[in-house]
Amino acid sequence: MSDYSSKHADLKGSRIRQSWFRSLADSDKTLGWLFSLPFLILWAWWFLYPFIQSFVRSFQDANFAALDQAKFIGLENYVTILQDKEFFQALLHSLEIVVISIPIQTLLGLLLAILVNQKLKGKGIFRTVFFIPYITSQIAITTVFMMLFKQGTFLTEFFGALGFGNVTWFADTSYALLFVCILFIFQQAGFTMIVYLSGLQEIPKDLYEAGEIDGASKWNKFRYITVPYLKPITFFIVSVSTIAGFQIYDQIAAISRYGALGSPAGATSTVVTYFYQHGIRYMNIGYGSAAVVLFFMIIMLITYLQKKFLDEKE
């Protein structure tokens, strides 16, 4: 091959490489990955790596104070957990919190979003007021609610007139878990409102105008326009709120500060408090890690069932 042909081939190859690099650099996908890279690195370091560690520890007899002496015991931790009545009681309480709270806070958040999306004076103030509980310290809100739900206050007397007991709710085994649900709904509704509000503002107004021309009522416009367009947002809200419901801890810790975690008498124990008791307080990190892995699998299963249910309703 002549020198000219060789130089021409090298120049052509260089141009191809430059063109490929330029197209890669100009790609939106590449820019997206570059902007996401810091988050992905932090996520892998703070969440993925600890979870892998927990998964490995779940097959070990490991004490928090002597991790170098951990011994492999296979599935023994999982078998012991699945035979423990306290675990199933904690799991049942977590499920009750999710089943009671998620539908109410989702519907409440949607209603609030529709309200503050109207042409009202001072609606910005209402948005702020409704959202403040979500960003306020959970311990602080729990402390205030504990004062409001003591026996003899106007709230307990009001609920007593509706058939509930006029008792100190957070200290009564019959009402303590319901008290946690009320707390969770109050705090989570503001987040739900903001997310739904963003979705409502993205719905084309032409659809509502076409519905009015066809004589559709407000209910039919809500049912056949608003609800279908908000379905992806609803799935997001339900999924995130379900995870948050399973992860409730601060409120229960505040209630139990003068007694054992999960007080009164284990009425507010959850999967998270179960893990904390065994993994941290009792320093049995292998057993606690097994509880965490089971907890993760349960959340993934529930999220999958939610997605499947919404897809079938489509």
Secondary structure, 3 states (H helix, E strand, C coil): CCHHHHHHHHHHHHHHHHHHHHHHHHCHHHHHHHHHHHHHHHHHHHHHHHHHHHHHHCCEEEECCEEEEEEECCCHHHHHHHCCHHHHHHHHHHHHHHHHHHHHHHHHHHHHHHHHCCCCCCHHHHHHHHHHHHHCCHHHHHHHHHHHCCCCCHHHHHHHHCCCCCCCHHHCCCCHHHHHHHHHHHHHHHHHHHHHHHHHCCCCHHHHHHHHHCCCCHHHHHHHHHHHHCHHHHHHHHHHHHHHHHCCCHHHHHHCCCCCCCCCCCCCCCHHHHHHHHHHHCCEHHHHHHHHHHHHHHHHHHHHHHHHHHHHHC
